Amino acid sequence: MKRSDAEQLEARLGHHFANPELLERALTHSSVVPELRAEQPENSHQDIHNNERLEFLGDSVLQLLASEYLLQSFPDWSEGQLSKSRARIVNSHSLEDAARRLSLGEHLNLGRGEEKTGGRDKPAILADAFEAVVAAVYLDAGLEAARAMLERTLFLHALEERGTRMADSDRKSALQEFLQGRGRPPAEYRLTGETGPDHQKVFLVEVWINGDRLADGEGSTKKEAEQRAAQKALELLEAG
């Protein structure tokens, strides 16, 4: 990778590598390694590595720091809520999105065959490269650098784009788990009213459990109203 390209990527990552070889390795796909080795002089003793080992390490670093970030951001969440939210943050689709925001595909070192089949745009390759970059930052400068990089490129985006919805959807999930754990039927959500003009609608939703109306909630969308109703219902059930 050209130094100018590396500097652009480092700027997007918010991290300048003391050891640029780590970043180069994080972007080296297994498909290109045989070709690079074939191009080496016969007397060369330098080995060429792909990013798979870094990907392995990056997965662990990501799991740890995502867990830490959620614990600090949502101190009232249960273990189940934290686990489900972490899974959504670190799943392959989320990592692929982060890789695309960083334009990692432009910097990948691919074999000719992978290049011809659109490897720079393949979701799995992008997600794996992101994990490898996380590991590269960690090995280059430690956990604090990896934490800052992930907050900049993944965690803050997850909260801005999905944070409220993530928390809200977990309220319904938490209610469902509570009911299932006690052998009770799932909650039913009923839209009971709408008020306000089209551009400022307010929806009223009731949550019913086993034929009994337990709580209601208001929101600017039906989903928001359902989630608030679920939160009220869960609080009542836990208190009772």
Contacts in CASP RR format, 6 or more apart in sequence:
PFRMAT RR
TARGET T0000
AUTHOR 0000-0000-0000
METHOD contacts of the structure
MODEL  1
MKRSDAEQLEARLGHHFANPELLERALTHSSVVPELRAEQPENSHQDIHN
NERLEFLGDSVLQLLASEYLLQSFPDWSEGQLSKSRARIVNSHSLEDAAR
RLSLGEHLNLGRGEEKTGGRDKPAILADAFEAVVAAVYLDAGLEAARAML
ERTLFLHALEERGTRMADSDRKSALQEFLQGRGRPPAEYRLTGETGPDHQ
KVFLVEVWINGDRLADGEGSTKKEAEQRAAQKALELLEAG
1 9 0 8 1.000
1 23 0 8 1.000
1 24 0 8 1.000
1 27 0 8 1.000
1 107 0 8 1.000
1 109 0 8 1.000
5 106 0 8 1.000
5 107 0 8 1.000
6 17 0 8 1.000
6 20 0 8 1.000
6 23 0 8 1.000
6 24 0 8 1.000
6 107 0 8 1.000
9 23 0 8 1.000
9 102 0 8 1.000
9 103 0 8 1.000
9 104 0 8 1.000
9 107 0 8 1.000
10 16 0 8 1.000
10 17 0 8 1.000
10 23 0 8 1.000
12 101 0 8 1.000
12 102 0 8 1.000
12 103 0 8 1.000
12 153 0 8 1.000
13 102 0 8 1.000
13 133 0 8 1.000
13 137 0 8 1.000
13 149 0 8 1.000
13 152 0 8 1.000
13 153 0 8 1.000
14 148 0 8 1.000
14 149 0 8 1.000
14 152 0 8 1.000
15 137 0 8 1.000
15 140 0 8 1.000
15 141 0 8 1.000
15 145 0 8 1.000
15 148 0 8 1.000
15 149 0 8 1.000
17 23 0 8 1.000
17 136 0 8 1.000
17 137 0 8 1.000
17 140 0 8 1.000
18 140 0 8 1.000
18 141 0 8 1.000
19 139 0 8 1.000
19 140 0 8 1.000
22 54 0 8 1.000
22 136 0 8 1.000
22 139 0 8 1.000
22 140 0 8 1.000
23 133 0 8 1.000
23 136 0 8 1.000
23 140 0 8 1.000
24 109 0 8 1.000
25 49 0 8 1.000
25 50 0 8 1.000
25 51 0 8 1.000
25 54 0 8 1.000
25 132 0 8 1.000
25 136 0 8 1.000
26 51 0 8 1.000
26 54 0 8 1.000
26 129 0 8 1.000
26 132 0 8 1.000
26 133 0 8 1.000
26 135 0 8 1.000
26 136 0 8 1.000
27 51 0 8 1.000
27 104 0 8 1.000
27 107 0 8 1.000
27 108 0 8 1.000
27 109 0 8 1.000
27 129 0 8 1.000
27 132 0 8 1.000
27 133 0 8 1.000
28 48 0 8 1.000
28 49 0 8 1.000
28 50 0 8 1.000
28 51 0 8 1.000
28 109 0 8 1.000
29 50 0 8 1.000
29 51 0 8 1.000
29 108 0 8 1.000
29 109 0 8 1.000
29 110 0 8 1.000
29 111 0 8 1.000
29 114 0 8 1.000
29 119 0 8 1.000
29 125 0 8 1.000
29 129 0 8 1.000
30 50 0 8 1.000
30 51 0 8 1.000
30 52 0 8 1.000
31 110 0 8 1.000
31 111 0 8 1.000
31 113 0 8 1.000
31 114 0 8 1.000
32 50 0 8 1.000
32 109 0 8 1.000
32 110 0 8 1.000
32 111 0 8 1.000
32 114 0 8 1.000
33 48 0 8 1.000
33 49 0 8 1.000
33 50 0 8 1.000
35 111 0 8 1.000
35 112 0 8 1.000
36 48 0 8 1.000
37 48 0 8 1.000
40 46 0 8 1.000
40 48 0 8 1.000
51 128 0 8 1.000
51 129 0 8 1.000
51 132 0 8 1.000
52 128 0 8 1.000
52 132 0 8 1.000
54 131 0 8 1.000
54 132 0 8 1.000
54 133 0 8 1.000
54 135 0 8 1.000
54 136 0 8 1.000
54 139 0 8 1.000
55 128 0 8 1.000
55 129 0 8 1.000
55 131 0 8 1.000
55 132 0 8 1.000
55 135 0 8 1.000
56 135 0 8 1.000
57 135 0 8 1.000
57 138 0 8 1.000
57 139 0 8 1.000
58 131 0 8 1.000
58 132 0 8 1.000
58 134 0 8 1.000
58 135 0 8 1.000
58 138 0 8 1.000
59 90 0 8 1.000
59 131 0 8 1.000
61 134 0 8 1.000
61 135 0 8 1.000
61 138 0 8 1.000
61 143 0 8 1.000
61 146 0 8 1.000
62 90 0 8 1.000
62 95 0 8 1.000
62 131 0 8 1.000
62 134 0 8 1.000
62 150 0 8 1.000
63 86 0 8 1.000
63 90 0 8 1.000
65 143 0 8 1.000
65 146 0 8 1.000
65 147 0 8 1.000
65 150 0 8 1.000
65 155 0 8 1.000
66 86 0 8 1.000
66 89 0 8 1.000
66 90 0 8 1.000
66 150 0 8 1.000
66 155 0 8 1.000
67 82 0 8 1.000
67 86 0 8 1.000
68 147 0 8 1.000
69 147 0 8 1.000
69 150 0 8 1.000
69 151 0 8 1.000
69 155 0 8 1.000
70 77 0 8 1.000
70 82 0 8 1.000
70 85 0 8 1.000
70 86 0 8 1.000
70 89 0 8 1.000
71 82 0 8 1.000
73 159 0 8 1.000
74 81 0 8 1.000
74 82 0 8 1.000
74 85 0 8 1.000
74 167 0 8 1.000
77 85 0 8 1.000
77 167 0 8 1.000
77 170 0 8 1.000
78 174 0 8 1.000
80 170 0 8 1.000
80 174 0 8 1.000
80 177 0 8 1.000
81 167 0 8 1.000
81 170 0 8 1.000
81 173 0 8 1.000
81 174 0 8 1.000
84 170 0 8 1.000
84 173 0 8 1.000
85 166 0 8 1.000
85 167 0 8 1.000
85 170 0 8 1.000
88 94 0 8 1.000
88 158 0 8 1.000
88 162 0 8 1.000
88 166 0 8 1.000
89 154 0 8 1.000
89 155 0 8 1.000
89 158 0 8 1.000
92 123 0 8 1.000
92 124 0 8 1.000
92 127 0 8 1.000
93 123 0 8 1.000
93 127 0 8 1.000
94 154 0 8 1.000
94 158 0 8 1.000
95 126 0 8 1.000
95 127 0 8 1.000
95 130 0 8 1.000
95 131 0 8 1.000
95 154 0 8 1.000
96 123 0 8 1.000
96 124 0 8 1.000
96 126 0 8 1.000
96 127 0 8 1.000
96 130 0 8 1.000
97 157 0 8 1.000
98 130 0 8 1.000
98 153 0 8 1.000
98 154 0 8 1.000
98 157 0 8 1.000
99 105 0 8 1.000
99 126 0 8 1.000
99 127 0 8 1.000
99 129 0 8 1.000
99 130 0 8 1.000
100 126 0 8 1.000
101 153 0 8 1.000
101 157 0 8 1.000
102 130 0 8 1.000
102 133 0 8 1.000
102 153 0 8 1.000
104 126 0 8 1.000
104 129 0 8 1.000
104 130 0 8 1.000
104 133 0 8 1.000
105 120 0 8 1.000
105 121 0 8 1.000
105 125 0 8 1.000
105 126 0 8 1.000
105 129 0 8 1.000
106 120 0 8 1.000
108 119 0 8 1.000
108 120 0 8 1.000
108 125 0 8 1.000
108 129 0 8 1.000
110 119 0 8 1.000
110 120 0 8 1.000
114 125 0 8 1.000
119 125 0 8 1.000
134 146 0 8 1.000
134 149 0 8 1.000
134 150 0 8 1.000
137 145 0 8 1.000
137 146 0 8 1.000
137 149 0 8 1.000
138 145 0 8 1.000
138 146 0 8 1.000
158 166 0 8 1.000
159 166 0 8 1.000
165 223 0 8 1.000
168 223 0 8 1.000
168 224 0 8 1.000
168 227 0 8 1.000
168 228 0 8 1.000
169 227 0 8 1.000
171 227 0 8 1.000
171 228 0 8 1.000
171 230 0 8 1.000
171 231 0 8 1.000
171 234 0 8 1.000
172 187 0 8 1.000
172 226 0 8 1.000
172 227 0 8 1.000
172 230 0 8 1.000
174 230 0 8 1.000
174 234 0 8 1.000
175 187 0 8 1.000
175 207 0 8 1.000
175 230 0 8 1.000
175 233 0 8 1.000
175 234 0 8 1.000
175 237 0 8 1.000
176 186 0 8 1.000
176 187 0 8 1.000
178 234 0 8 1.000
178 237 0 8 1.000
178 238 0 8 1.000
179 185 0 8 1.000
179 186 0 8 1.000
179 187 0 8 1.000
179 209 0 8 1.000
180 186 0 8 1.000
184 209 0 8 1.000
184 210 0 8 1.000
185 209 0 8 1.000
185 210 0 8 1.000
187 207 0 8 1.000
187 208 0 8 1.000
187 209 0 8 1.000
187 214 0 8 1.000
187 230 0 8 1.000
187 233 0 8 1.000
188 207 0 8 1.000
188 208 0 8 1.000
188 209 0 8 1.000
188 211 0 8 1.000
189 205 0 8 1.000
189 206 0 8 1.000
189 207 0 8 1.000
189 208 0 8 1.000
189 226 0 8 1.000
189 229 0 8 1.000
189 230 0 8 1.000
190 205 0 8 1.000
190 206 0 8 1.000
190 207 0 8 1.000
190 208 0 8 1.000
191 203 0 8 1.000
191 204 0 8 1.000
191 205 0 8 1.000
191 222 0 8 1.000
191 225 0 8 1.000
192 204 0 8 1.000
192 205 0 8 1.000
192 206 0 8 1.000
192 216 0 8 1.000
193 203 0 8 1.000
193 204 0 8 1.000
194 201 0 8 1.000
194 202 0 8 1.000
194 203 0 8 1.000
194 204 0 8 1.000
195 201 0 8 1.000
195 202 0 8 1.000
195 204 0 8 1.000
196 202 0 8 1.000
200 220 0 8 1.000
201 220 0 8 1.000
202 218 0 8 1.000
202 219 0 8 1.000
202 220 0 8 1.000
203 218 0 8 1.000
203 219 0 8 1.000
203 220 0 8 1.000
203 221 0 8 1.000
203 222 0 8 1.000
203 224 0 8 1.000
203 225 0 8 1.000
204 216 0 8 1.000
204 217 0 8 1.000
204 218 0 8 1.000
204 225 0 8 1.000
205 216 0 8 1.000
205 217 0 8 1.000
205 218 0 8 1.000
205 222 0 8 1.000
205 225 0 8 1.000
205 226 0 8 1.000
205 228 0 8 1.000
205 229 0 8 1.000
206 213 0 8 1.000
206 215 0 8 1.000
206 216 0 8 1.000
206 217 0 8 1.000
206 229 0 8 1.000
207 213 0 8 1.000
207 214 0 8 1.000
207 215 0 8 1.000
207 216 0 8 1.000
207 217 0 8 1.000
207 226 0 8 1.000
207 229 0 8 1.000
207 230 0 8 1.000
207 232 0 8 1.000
207 233 0 8 1.000
208 214 0 8 1.000
209 233 0 8 1.000
214 232 0 8 1.000
214 233 0 8 1.000
214 236 0 8 1.000
214 237 0 8 1.000
215 229 0 8 1.000
215 230 0 8 1.000
215 232 0 8 1.000
215 233 0 8 1.000
215 236 0 8 1.000
216 229 0 8 1.000
216 232 0 8 1.000
217 225 0 8 1.000
217 226 0 8 1.000
217 228 0 8 1.000
217 229 0 8 1.000
217 232 0 8 1.000
218 225 0 8 1.000
218 228 0 8 1.000
219 225 0 8 1.000
219 228 0 8 1.000
END
